[in-house]
Amino acid sequence: MEEGSVQQAHVHAPPEGFLRKHVFSLDHKVIGKQYYGLALVAVFTGMILSWLMRIHMVWPTAKIPLLEHLSSAGAPGGVITPEYYLSLMTMHGTLMVFFVLTNAPFAAFGNYFLPIQIGAEDMAFPRFNMMSFWVTFTAWVVLMLAFFIPDGPPISGWTSYAPLSAVGKDAGPGMQYGMSLWGLSIAIFCIGSLLGALNFIATTLDLRAKGMTLMRMPLCTWAWFITSCIALLAFAVLLPACILLILDRHAGTSFYVPGGLVISDRLQPHSGGSPLLWQHLFWFFGHPEVYIAILPSMGIVSHILVNSMRKPLLSSKVVIYSMMSIGFLSYMVWGHHMFLSGMNPISALAFSFPTLTITIPATVLTLIWLGSLYGANIQINSASLFALGFISMFVAGGVSGFFLAQPSIDIYLHATYFVVGHFHMVMGVASLFGVFAGTYFWFPKMSGRMMSEPLGKLHFWITFIGTYCIFMPFHYLGLIGNVRRYQSFVDDFMAPYLGVHKFVTVVALITGAAQFLFLYNLIYSRFKGKPAPDNPWNATTLEWSIPSPPPWNNFGDRHPIVYHDPFQYGVKGSKGDYVMQDSPEQVVPASGD
Amino acid sequence: MGKLLAVVLVIIALASAYPIVTHMFPLPEDISTHGHAIDEQLNDTMWEAGISFVAAQLVLAFFVWSFTGRKEGSPLKNFPGGARVMVLGAFLLVGTEILALGVLGQKAWATVYFAPSKPGAIQIQAQAEQFAFYFRYPGADGKFGAVHPDKIDEGNQNYFGLDPANDVDARDDIVSGELVVPVDHEVQLLMHAKDVGHSFYVRELRIQQDFVPGLDLSVHFTATKIGRYEIVCTQLCGLGHYNMKAYLNVVSEADYEKWLKDQAAQ
């Protein structure tokens, strides 16, 4: 379509009234902040759950105050039971993967900045957008309800493998209503994510300002766009998978349960289903989900690096094509989660090869980031520290993937702490580093105030060093065969290594506590921070061409026209060493080039 | 502060590599005939991944050290060769790694999964259930009795649901809570899940395989060292998952025959 033609009319009228402004808002910026808030609540809940797990693992008889009031059955006298450990684990994984890693880097920042960065007034479908948040919020409420029912949360892990997840109360505590709430919550979450993904795609394709060609889009916009394409296909598979799970549990169908199973001394009234069907459907979503979590952070980090280095990346095209290849390959690798599941062993080789191949675009990205640092003039602040930390973390989590991609090594390392270390580093922490970098970078724009830099830096140092101290030892424990998802280590060979687990627990408590510094910084700066100028980082992209915080319709009555790509750094501009995307001035190379 | 980050990166790279280089976390002793291939593969990958990790962190540290806190207006430079070098480098480096490890290394997988068990292999059925393993030997007739899920009665120790009254094959079947196998003799484990998914993992044996309800799966192995080893469940199977374990008892051929006789007499 002709670029910019949709820009002629306001997408919606200025909001009036408290509800329209702050609750059921159609404004993509408010919705972005709502997603961010939800992710913030979820991440602190998830982190506290991980604290409880870590404490229980190394001090199994520890009495945890207040916990008894949450679940008198799960923690009688404040002491966590083995099954409650599994409940905490399931909720930790589910909250983190869905409500944090999908919401924060993608839905929250994407909603806020994608429209502004392409020069649009709002998303293509503002009402859909509002709906996708409130649907996601409902999914969160449904999931959290599991904590407050007598049955408690489910115990089958965030992967909810059938038949454990499909047969109801015979499978153990939490597997009756808790599990049903889980299935319902995730199904609702899928609907919210599908609506969001459609909206992102339509917005990117249709609402770009005049002159904003695809190749002139900032790299984070590219990442959100590619991520929405991945999300559209991934959640479209998880949704029916969850519906079939609910049908198996409540309508007497047998999609995932074969005949002849005796669970809790009861012959199950099912026949003809296959547990592998769930695994295939789940991982067909589950592996692309890893990239839904990490790609936006790759984009955000690239965006921030360019600004902090004061020079363009070696090649932004290569970054875009690498992200596209990762997105494409992410659909061919799900079987590497199932090497030992009993599927045909030949398919293990078929899934191993694309898994190894995905290392190529990932390495290209890493080398581009590294190589671009050469000869730069790197500005160190909280945002760039987290962006640089992301590169370090992404490499650390990436190389361990090389082990697990090989089926023969997976025979030994599958289901050990090696896997836990691997995915926490690459999809968990690396992705969160992108979110932290994004927060420190964009907070001035979102709130009109600067965050505290000393606090931000302190937060970085504790988090960066703490993360390595937590997750590197996990890899080592995996090498000795330490099995994951155990609430205590009863195996004889583990005795000499319990000290390592204690060390990890202590570091996890410290690193977790440092996240409250971040929370404090967010809240304090929101009200008391130094007022932010429109463009505190001397950046080139469109979000910095409007006031901080932006007005409801982003650009006021202005229709921005884009003249440059977003990488005009290290040049002689009228304002300094950069030229903004919507500045009509000619770019003059800096002397010495 | 950039310099500090560089120093921390170097410390992280070296500290992460230290426990690996000094074998602080050794793999358990391998007691299988196929395990050395897996260990070799793991070792090769450790070298390649380890070098990549340390090198990347050091390069990151070096660039951060060199290119932060530069004087205002210092000239910007581009990496010689630009993106082309990076793309070529990634394809060559990782491409070679994929070929070396991915293709050549499938041998280990093939010995476990593609080579059929030898004709003389001992067949043992393994049943996984919440939260125990049971093992069944076919007895003198060499035939397993049929399994009837409706006849499973844990109270009477009929874990497999056998029907010895009507089924001749089932009468001499031996059921044990411990997996007893003769040393240096191939064993084929026929895997059967009674309730939900489980997994069979013996670290020393370098064997891990899921039990999948409704699927008849099997693995085969030869244990090469007499001793007692832990069998643990590695597929989350419910509240007692962490405590679901049994023992693999590798004994001499003579002790194995004696054990079978003793069990049959019971």
HADDOCK unambig.tbl for C-alpha pairs under 7 A between the chains (distance, minus, plus):
assign (segid A and resid 82 and name CA) (segid B and resid 239 and name CA) 6.30 0.50 0.50
assign (segid A and resid 83 and name CA) (segid B and resid 239 and name CA) 4.59 0.50 0.50
assign (segid A and resid 155 and name CA) (segid B and resid 238 and name CA) 6.62 0.50 0.50
assign (segid A and resid 156 and name CA) (segid B and resid 236 and name CA) 6.75 0.50 0.50
assign (segid A and resid 156 and name CA) (segid B and resid 238 and name CA) 6.73 0.50 0.50
assign (segid A and resid 163 and name CA) (segid B and resid 196 and name CA) 5.51 0.50 0.50
assign (segid A and resid 164 and name CA) (segid B and resid 196 and name CA) 5.54 0.50 0.50
assign (segid A and resid 164 and name CA) (segid B and resid 237 and name CA) 6.77 0.50 0.50
assign (segid A and resid 171 and name CA) (segid B and resid 238 and name CA) 6.79 0.50 0.50
assign (segid A and resid 172 and name CA) (segid B and resid 238 and name CA) 6.44 0.50 0.50
assign (segid A and resid 172 and name CA) (segid B and resid 239 and name CA) 6.70 0.50 0.50
assign (segid A and resid 258 and name CA) (segid B and resid 213 and name CA) 6.73 0.50 0.50
assign (segid A and resid 258 and name CA) (segid B and resid 214 and name CA) 5.37 0.50 0.50
assign (segid A and resid 259 and name CA) (segid B and resid 214 and name CA) 6.96 0.50 0.50
assign (segid A and resid 260 and name CA) (segid B and resid 149 and name CA) 5.67 0.50 0.50
assign (segid A and resid 261 and name CA) (segid B and resid 149 and name CA) 7.00 0.50 0.50
assign (segid A and resid 261 and name CA) (segid B and resid 194 and name CA) 5.67 0.50 0.50
assign (segid A and resid 261 and name CA) (segid B and resid 195 and name CA) 4.93 0.50 0.50
assign (segid A and resid 262 and name CA) (segid B and resid 149 and name CA) 6.67 0.50 0.50
assign (segid A and resid 262 and name CA) (segid B and resid 194 and name CA) 5.98 0.50 0.50
assign (segid A and resid 262 and name CA) (segid B and resid 195 and name CA) 5.20 0.50 0.50
assign (segid A and resid 263 and name CA) (segid B and resid 195 and name CA) 5.02 0.50 0.50
assign (segid A and resid 267 and name CA) (segid B and resid 150 and name CA) 6.58 0.50 0.50
assign (segid A and resid 314 and name CA) (segid B and resid 82 and name CA) 5.72 0.50 0.50
assign (segid A and resid 314 and name CA) (segid B and resid 83 and name CA) 5.19 0.50 0.50
assign (segid A and resid 315 and name CA) (segid B and resid 83 and name CA) 5.74 0.50 0.50
assign (segid A and resid 340 and name CA) (segid B and resid 209 and name CA) 5.25 0.50 0.50
assign (segid A and resid 340 and name CA) (segid B and resid 210 and name CA) 5.82 0.50 0.50
assign (segid A and resid 341 and name CA) (segid B and resid 209 and name CA) 6.98 0.50 0.50
assign (segid A and resid 341 and name CA) (segid B and resid 210 and name CA) 5.29 0.50 0.50
assign (segid A and resid 342 and name CA) (segid B and resid 210 and name CA) 6.53 0.50 0.50
assign (segid A and resid 342 and name CA) (segid B and resid 217 and name CA) 6.54 0.50 0.50
assign (segid A and resid 345 and name CA) (segid B and resid 113 and name CA) 6.34 0.50 0.50
assign (segid A and resid 353 and name CA) (segid B and resid 102 and name CA) 6.87 0.50 0.50
assign (segid A and resid 356 and name CA) (segid B and resid 98 and name CA) 6.21 0.50 0.50
assign (segid A and resid 360 and name CA) (segid B and resid 90 and name CA) 5.99 0.50 0.50
assign (segid A and resid 360 and name CA) (segid B and resid 91 and name CA) 6.12 0.50 0.50
assign (segid A and resid 360 and name CA) (segid B and resid 94 and name CA) 5.98 0.50 0.50
assign (segid A and resid 363 and name CA) (segid B and resid 90 and name CA) 5.68 0.50 0.50
assign (segid A and resid 364 and name CA) (segid B and resid 86 and name CA) 6.24 0.50 0.50
assign (segid A and resid 364 and name CA) (segid B and resid 87 and name CA) 5.51 0.50 0.50
assign (segid A and resid 364 and name CA) (segid B and resid 90 and name CA) 5.43 0.50 0.50
assign (segid A and resid 367 and name CA) (segid B and resid 86 and name CA) 5.64 0.50 0.50
assign (segid A and resid 368 and name CA) (segid B and resid 83 and name CA) 6.52 0.50 0.50
assign (segid A and resid 368 and name CA) (segid B and resid 86 and name CA) 6.30 0.50 0.50
assign (segid A and resid 370 and name CA) (segid B and resid 60 and name CA) 6.26 0.50 0.50
assign (segid A and resid 371 and name CA) (segid B and resid 79 and name CA) 5.99 0.50 0.50
assign (segid A and resid 372 and name CA) (segid B and resid 79 and name CA) 6.85 0.50 0.50
assign (segid A and resid 373 and name CA) (segid B and resid 63 and name CA) 6.18 0.50 0.50
assign (segid A and resid 374 and name CA) (segid B and resid 63 and name CA) 5.88 0.50 0.50
assign (segid A and resid 374 and name CA) (segid B and resid 67 and name CA) 6.97 0.50 0.50
assign (segid A and resid 374 and name CA) (segid B and resid 78 and name CA) 6.49 0.50 0.50
assign (segid A and resid 374 and name CA) (segid B and resid 79 and name CA) 5.82 0.50 0.50
assign (segid A and resid 375 and name CA) (segid B and resid 67 and name CA) 6.31 0.50 0.50
assign (segid A and resid 375 and name CA) (segid B and resid 76 and name CA) 5.25 0.50 0.50
assign (segid A and resid 375 and name CA) (segid B and resid 77 and name CA) 4.23 0.50 0.50
assign (segid A and resid 375 and name CA) (segid B and resid 78 and name CA) 5.79 0.50 0.50
assign (segid A and resid 376 and name CA) (segid B and resid 67 and name CA) 5.71 0.50 0.50
assign (segid A and resid 376 and name CA) (segid B and resid 76 and name CA) 5.53 0.50 0.50
assign (segid A and resid 376 and name CA) (segid B and resid 77 and name CA) 6.59 0.50 0.50
assign (segid A and resid 377 and name CA) (segid B and resid 67 and name CA) 5.50 0.50 0.50
assign (segid A and resid 377 and name CA) (segid B and resid 68 and name CA) 5.89 0.50 0.50
assign (segid A and resid 377 and name CA) (segid B and resid 70 and name CA) 6.20 0.50 0.50
assign (segid A and resid 377 and name CA) (segid B and resid 76 and name CA) 6.92 0.50 0.50
assign (segid A and resid 378 and name CA) (segid B and resid 67 and name CA) 5.85 0.50 0.50
assign (segid A and resid 378 and name CA) (segid B and resid 68 and name CA) 4.73 0.50 0.50
assign (segid A and resid 379 and name CA) (segid B and resid 68 and name CA) 6.41 0.50 0.50
assign (segid A and resid 380 and name CA) (segid B and resid 2 and name CA) 6.35 0.50 0.50
assign (segid A and resid 392 and name CA) (segid B and resid 57 and name CA) 6.28 0.50 0.50
assign (segid A and resid 395 and name CA) (segid B and resid 53 and name CA) 6.42 0.50 0.50
assign (segid A and resid 396 and name CA) (segid B and resid 53 and name CA) 6.25 0.50 0.50
assign (segid A and resid 399 and name CA) (segid B and resid 49 and name CA) 5.36 0.50 0.50
assign (segid A and resid 399 and name CA) (segid B and resid 53 and name CA) 6.64 0.50 0.50
assign (segid A and resid 403 and name CA) (segid B and resid 45 and name CA) 6.47 0.50 0.50
assign (segid A and resid 406 and name CA) (segid B and resid 102 and name CA) 6.58 0.50 0.50
assign (segid A and resid 407 and name CA) (segid B and resid 109 and name CA) 6.51 0.50 0.50
assign (segid A and resid 408 and name CA) (segid B and resid 38 and name CA) 5.97 0.50 0.50
assign (segid A and resid 408 and name CA) (segid B and resid 106 and name CA) 6.81 0.50 0.50
assign (segid A and resid 408 and name CA) (segid B and resid 108 and name CA) 5.72 0.50 0.50
assign (segid A and resid 408 and name CA) (segid B and resid 109 and name CA) 4.65 0.50 0.50
assign (segid A and resid 409 and name CA) (segid B and resid 38 and name CA) 5.90 0.50 0.50
assign (segid A and resid 409 and name CA) (segid B and resid 41 and name CA) 6.93 0.50 0.50
assign (segid A and resid 409 and name CA) (segid B and resid 42 and name CA) 6.03 0.50 0.50
assign (segid A and resid 411 and name CA) (segid B and resid 206 and name CA) 6.78 0.50 0.50
assign (segid A and resid 411 and name CA) (segid B and resid 207 and name CA) 6.16 0.50 0.50
assign (segid A and resid 411 and name CA) (segid B and resid 208 and name CA) 5.36 0.50 0.50
assign (segid A and resid 412 and name CA) (segid B and resid 203 and name CA) 6.95 0.50 0.50
assign (segid A and resid 412 and name CA) (segid B and resid 206 and name CA) 5.59 0.50 0.50
assign (segid A and resid 412 and name CA) (segid B and resid 207 and name CA) 6.68 0.50 0.50
assign (segid A and resid 412 and name CA) (segid B and resid 208 and name CA) 6.55 0.50 0.50
assign (segid A and resid 415 and name CA) (segid B and resid 234 and name CA) 6.02 0.50 0.50
assign (segid A and resid 472 and name CA) (segid B and resid 16 and name CA) 6.81 0.50 0.50
assign (segid A and resid 476 and name CA) (segid B and resid 25 and name CA) 6.00 0.50 0.50
assign (segid A and resid 479 and name CA) (segid B and resid 25 and name CA) 6.61 0.50 0.50
assign (segid A and resid 479 and name CA) (segid B and resid 26 and name CA) 7.00 0.50 0.50
assign (segid A and resid 479 and name CA) (segid B and resid 27 and name CA) 5.91 0.50 0.50
assign (segid A and resid 480 and name CA) (segid B and resid 25 and name CA) 5.97 0.50 0.50
assign (segid A and resid 480 and name CA) (segid B and resid 26 and name CA) 6.05 0.50 0.50
assign (segid A and resid 480 and name CA) (segid B and resid 27 and name CA) 4.97 0.50 0.50
assign (segid A and resid 480 and name CA) (segid B and resid 28 and name CA) 6.40 0.50 0.50
assign (segid A and resid 481 and name CA) (segid B and resid 203 and name CA) 6.25 0.50 0.50
assign (segid A and resid 483 and name CA) (segid B and resid 234 and name CA) 6.55 0.50 0.50
assign (segid A and resid 485 and name CA) (segid B and resid 236 and name CA) 6.89 0.50 0.50
assign (segid A and resid 486 and name CA) (segid B and resid 241 and name CA) 6.99 0.50 0.50
assign (segid A and resid 486 and name CA) (segid B and resid 242 and name CA) 4.55 0.50 0.50
assign (segid A and resid 487 and name CA) (segid B and resid 242 and name CA) 6.23 0.50 0.50
assign (segid A and resid 488 and name CA) (segid B and resid 242 and name CA) 6.75 0.50 0.50
assign (segid A and resid 592 and name CA) (segid B and resid 75 and name CA) 6.40 0.50 0.50
